[in-house]
Amino acid sequence: MQFEDDYTRRRAYISRRQKQRKRQRMVRILIFFMILGILAAAGAGIWLFKTKGFPGAGSHPAPDDPSASSPAEPGADPGNGEDGETGTSPAETEPSGLDELLSRASGLAASYDYDGAIALLKDSAEFSGEQAVLDAIASYEEIKTTLVRADTASITHVFFHSLIMDNKKAFDGDSDEKGYNQVMTTKSEFLKILDQMYERGYVLVRMRDIAYETTDENGNPKFVAGDIMLPPGKKPFVMSQDDVCYYDYMKGDGFATRIVIGVLLLIILVAMGDDGKPTCEMELDDGTVVTGSFDLVPLLEDFIAEHPDFSYKGARAVLAFTGYQGVLGYRTDPEYKDSNPNYEEDLESVRQVAQCLRDGGWELASHSWGHINLGSRDLASVKTDTDKWEERVESLIGPTDIILYPFGADVGDWRAYTRENEKFAYLYDKGFRYFCNVDSSPAWVQLGSDYLRQGRRNLDGYRMYYDLPETNPSKDHLSDLFDVTTVFDRERPVPVPPM
């Protein structure tokens, strides 16, 4: 099916996913009650066996036992609690269909999807005529008249590497400390950056919100600027994370070890359709593996759950992968086939986690297979590496059209890409349409006829340390985003080595 634009495509996809999840939820509920019935029957059998089949054979509380229940006094309200407050029936505590509809619409509107909220309300055959629904529609329509179209040429893009969860382990004086200090960001810094950017009105958008591919009147592909509509004072930005692979050398240095789907194993929650959220595993000193918010993905999910207006229509960050040690913390490269006893299971885990991320609004990208400098390598090397990435990574995570250049090394200069650039032509023919280098400017966006190119700003130890007023008063690369003096983690070893 063809769609007029990327927004319509996403809405159609979300609608299909909602219907699919509803069917899955009904199946899970049915399975839950079947299992519950089996457990109840088994429990009854055990009880009958223990009591020799006599219902009255169980023990009774002694007359003086204060925990024994006594009959209610005449006139007593069995719904009253200790405070005398009137009990509330389940029907009164559960939201009505109308309340649920309005809540869903409010959730869409909170992330600036006013069109989605209005469509949801208008499409309700049961409640579209209710006054509360009509009032909500009128409110969203009025808000839409106040929205301002963002200038897509001035959208900034910030990026991180794996976040340091334990400063003592990362900054322990070993040979890796220097690199961590230069290019990594600590958990404390990341959370402060989120807080301050949120307070300054920044709103996370997708690269596809900036521009998307469509066709001209002759059916030829072309790129057009997106319509990012936000309230006055809001500023769209893109976020990305490089090397989401959790390399072997990072083990034991205070980082997460891989991304997993946080599925609760309780039968009742599974039955109610908990599809899980992406989260991280981390290995403790004693070998124990714990699950929690140990890197950018779950931390950003937590923040958006608390501040839904930080995300434009459900946008998340771009996650970029190499492939030489696998992705997402799973050793999936064929080089590990003989040494990884869980190789086949890891392949399937990556497929599931990648799809979970995509469904949650995350965009997935290439960081080359071998983390090579695509700008300085010859064309043959670029082809070999790109083919490996396609065969060993894209085959697992799905079609990918974003490439974040390792080392920020572009395959061209500031001028527009053309087919004369053989590296660009090869990458384009492999399906890439979004190309990102590294640039310390507040914004660098180039919208070509058939691609989007954007510069990214590193928010790491090196950039922050050399932007501190006491380090170099003449430099100012970050003040539009946050106050570096309050964000910089003073547990870092200083001076941070120059790059």
N, C-alpha and C positions, 0 to 999 in steps of 0.2 A: 504494500500500500504506500502511495506517495503522499507526502504532507507538504503544506505550503512553507512551513518554517520549522526550525528546531524546537520551538516552544510547543507547537501543536503536536509534533512527534512525541515529545516527552509526556504531554498530557495524555495522549492515547496510550502510551506505554504504561503510565501509572495506572490508568483505568483498567487495562488488561491485568496488570499485576494485582490490583485490588480484588478483581473478580476471581482470579486464580487463588489468592490467599483465602478468600471467603470459602471457596470450595474445599481447600485444604483444611481450614479451620473446622468445617463441619465433619470432615472425615476424622480429624483428630479427636473431636468431641465424642463421636460415635465410638472410636477405639477406646477412649478414656472410660466411658461408661461400661463398655464390655469388660475392660480390665477391672474396673471397680466391682462389677458384678461377680467376676471370678474370685477376687480377693474377699468379697463379702461372704460368698459361699464357702470358701476355704476357712475363713475365720469362724463361721457358724459351725462348720464341721469340727474344728478344733475345740470350740467351746462345748459342744455337745459331748465330745469325747471326754473332756475333762470333768464335766458335771454328770457323766453317765446318762445323758439324755434327759435329765430332769431340770426344767427351767428354774425351779425353786431351790436347786441344790447349792447355789452360790451363797457366799457369806453375806450377811447383812450388817450394817453398822450397829454398834452397840447403842442402846437407848441414850446413854450420856454423851455419845460422840458429837461434838459440836459441828462436825462436817455433815451430819446427817440432814437430809432434807425433811422439812416438815410441811404438812399441807398448808396451803395459803389460807389466811384468815378470811372470813366472810367479808366481802366488799373490797378486798385488796386487789390492786391492779398488778397482774403478773408482769406487765411491761415496765413497771417502775424500777429504777435502779436504786442504789444506795442513797443517792441525793434526792430521790423523789421525783426525778425528771421522767417525763413520759417517754416510754420506749417508742422506737420508730420501726415500722414494719419494713421489710426488704423492699416492698413496692415503692415506699416513699424515699428510700435512699438511692435506689437505682435511677439513673437518668432516663428520662422518657426519650422516645424516638425523636421528638422535636429538639430536646436539649442536646442530644447527641449530634444531630444535624447542625445545629447552631455552633456547637463546640468545634466540629470539624471545619466549618467555614471560618471560624475565628482563627483556627490554627493556620489555615492557608493565608488569611489576611495578615497574620502576624509576621509572615515571611514575605510580605509584599505581593502575594499572588492574589490580588483582588479579583482578577478575571476568573481564576479558578474557584474562588469563594462564591462569586455571583453565579457562575454556571452550576455549581453544586446545589445552591439554594433553588434556582429556577428549575432545575431538572427533577426536583423532588415532587413526584406525583401526589404524595400524601400531604405535604406541608407547604407547598409553594404559595398557597393562598393565605397562610396564617399571618397575622399582623406582625408578629415578631420576626418572621422571615422577610416580609416586605420592608420592615424598618431596617433590618440588617443590610438588605440589598441597597436601599437608599443611602445608608451610611457609607457603604463601600463605593458606591457610585460617586458620592460627594468627595470622598478622599481621593479618588482617581483624578478629579479635576485639579487637585493641588500638586500632583506629582510632576517631577522635573526629569527630562530626558538627560541621562548622563553623557558626558563627552567621552566617547570610547577611546579617543586618542590620548587621553590624560589619565588612564587607569593604571595605577601602580601594581607591581607584582613582587611579593616578598617570598623568600624561601628559606628553608631550614634543612639540616641533616637530622639524623637520629638525635633525639633529646637525651641529655645526660640525666639519669634518674638518681644516681648516687655520686655526688661530687668527690667523696673521699676515694672511691674506687677509680674514677676517671682521672683524678689529679693525684696519683700516688707516686709520681716521680719516675715511672717506667718509660720505655721508649715511645709509647703511644701518647703520652701526656701532651706533647707539643701539638700534635695534630688535633686532638680533642679540644685543646684550648683555643686553637685558631678557628676551626670550622664548625664546631658543635655549639649548641645552645643548651643551657641548663633548664630543667623543669621550672624553676623559680622565674627565670627570665622569660620563658615562653608564656607563662600564665600572666605575668605582669604586662607583657606586650599585648596579649589579648584584651586585658582589662582596659588598658589605656587607649588602644585603637577603638574599642567599643565606645568608650566615653567620648571619643573625638568624632564619632559618627561613621566610622568605617563599616562597610557591609560587604561580606564575602560573596563574590560572583564566580561563575564558571568562565573558562576561556571561551566556551561556546556562546556565552551570553554577550561577549564583546563582538564577536563576528561568527558567522556560520556559512556553510556552503549551501548553495542552492543552484538553480539553473536559469539561464537567460531565455529569451524568447525563442532561441534556436535549439534549446535543450543542452547547451554547453554549460559545464560547471563554472560557477563564479562565487566569490565571497562578497557578502554584504554585511554592513555594520548592524549589530543588534540594537534593539530598543530596550535599554535598561531604564525603567521608570521607578524613581525613588522619591521619597519626601524631600523637601528642601533641607539642605544641610547634611544629607547622607552622602557618603563617598564610597563608590565601589572599589574593590581591590581583589586581586587574585593571590592565592597562597599555594605554594607547592613544597614538597619534601623530596629530597634526592636520596638515592641509595636505600630504598626501603627493602633491604635484603638481610640485615643483621649478620654481618660477616663473621667468620670464625675468629678473627683477631679481636673482636669486640667482647668476646665472652669473658665474663668475670670482671668487666670494667665499668659496671654500673648502668648497663643498657638493657632494654627489652631483648628477648631472644626470638620472638616471632609474633605474628598477628594471627589470632584465632577468632572464631565466631563464638561469642559469649552465650551459648545456649544453656539455659537452665535445665537441669536433668529431672526436676520434679515433674511427675506425670501430669499433674493438674495444669501446670503452666504450659507444658507442651500442648496439652489438649486445647487450651484456650488460644493457641496460635502464636506463641512467642517465637518469632523467627530468629531472634538473637541479634546482637549488635557486634560490630568488630571491636575487639579489645586485644590486649597483649599478654603474653606470658613473659615471666622473668624468673631466672634461676637464682636461688639464694646460695649462700656459701656452703650449706650442708647438702646441696643437691636438690632441695625441695623446689618444685616449680609452682609458682603462684600466678594467679590471673588478676589483672587489674589495669588501671589507666597508667600505663608505663611508657607511653610515647605519644606523638602528636595525634594519631588517629583517635584513640579513645578520649584524650584530653580535649580535643576540639569537639568531639561528640558531646562530652559532658557540658562544655561551655555553651554550645548551641541549644542543648536541652534546657539550660537555664536562661539563655538569651536568644530566643528564636528569631528575633529581629536582627541578629548578627549575620544571618544567612538569607540570601536572595533566592526565593523559590526553592529552598532545600539544597542550595549549593554547598559543596564541601571543597577540599583542597585537591590539587593534582599530586598524585603519588608516582614517582619515577623509579624504575627498576633497571638494574644491570641484569646479567644472567649467569656470569661465570661461576657463582656459588649458589645459584638458584634465586628465588624471590620470596619475600615475605617471611624469611627465616627458615624456609624449607629447602633442603639440599636437593633440588630438582634437576640440576644440569646433568646431562648424560655421563659426565665424568664421575658422578657420585653413584652411578647405578650399581656398581659392585660393592662399594663401601657403605652405602646407606641401606640398612636392613628394611627401612620403611619407605623405600623409594616410590613404589607404586601408590602407597597410601598418601604420600606427600604430594604426588602429582594431583590426586583427586582433591586433597585439602586445598591446594592452591586454586584449583578451579572454583571450588565452593566459596572460598574467602574472596576471591576476585569478583565473583558475581554478587556477593553480599555487599562489597564496597560499591560496585557500580549501582546496584539498586538503591544504595543509601545516598547517592549524589556525588560520590567521589569520582574523579577523572583519573584514568590510568595512562601512564606515559612511558616512553623509552628513555633510558639514560645510556644507551648503547649496551651491547652485550659485555664488552670487556672494559668499560669505562675508559675508552680511548679518546684522544684529542682528535675529533673529526676535522678540525680546521687544519691541523698540520700533517695529518696522515695522507698518504696518496689515495687515489680513487680505488685502487684494488683493495687496499686495507679497509676502506669504508664499506665497500661492497661485501667483503668477507664477514665483517663484524655485523653488519645490518642483516645479512642472511642468517647468521647464527641467532641473532635476537628474534627474528621472525620464526625460526624453526623451534627454538628452545624456550622462548618466553611468551611471545604472542600466541602461540598455539595453546597455551594454558590460560592466559588471562583474557583472551578475546581480542577482537579487532582494536587497534590502537592507532590514533592519528596525531598524537602529540609527541614531540621529542624535545627533551630538555638537555641541551648540550653539556657533556661532561667538561669540567673546568670552565664552563661558560664559553667555550671556544666555538664560535660560529663558523659556518662553511663559506661565509661571504663577508664583505665589509658592510658599511651602513647603507649602501645603495640597494635598490629593490632586487630581489632574486629574479633571474631569468633562466631559461632553459640552457643558456650558454654555460651556466655554472653546472658542471657535470655532477658534482656531489649533491647539489640541491635537486637536480633532475632525477637522480637515482632515488633519493629519499622520497621525493614526491611520488614517483612511480610505485614505490613500496607502500603508499597509502598515507604518508604523513602530510598534514595540512597546517599544523600549529608548530612553530619553531621558536625556541626560547634560548637566548644567550644570557650573559650576566652583565648588568650595567648598573652603576651606582646612581644614575639619574632618577629623580622621583618617578618619571614615567617615560618609557620609550616604546611606542606602538607603531607598527608598520602594517597597514592593511593593503595587501597586494590583490591583484585580480583573482588569484586562486589560492591564497594562503593568508595566515595571520602570523606576524612575528612580534615578539615582545621581549623586552629586557627584564631581568629579575634582579632584585636587591637582596644580598646576603645579610641576614640578621644573626650574626654569629659572634664569637668572642673577639675575633680580629676586628670586625667592623665596629663593634661597640667600644672596645678598649681605645681604639684610635680616634673615636669621636668624643671621648670624655673631655670636658673642658680642661682638666688638669693635665691631660696627656698631649692634646694638640688643639688649642683654642681656635685655630684657623679652619678646622674641618667641621662640617655640619652636613651629614648625610641622612640623619635620622629624625631631626626635630619635628618634621611634619607627621611622623608616626607616633612617637612616644618620647618621654624624657629619659635619655640614656643614663643620667646620673642616678635615677631611682630604679632603673631596670637592671643595670649591670650587676652581676653576681659577685660580691666582694670575697667570695670563697675561691675565686679563680686565682691561680698563680699569676703574678704580674712581675715584670711586664709580659703581655702576651707576645710571643715571638712574631716578628714581621713575616709576611708572606714572601 
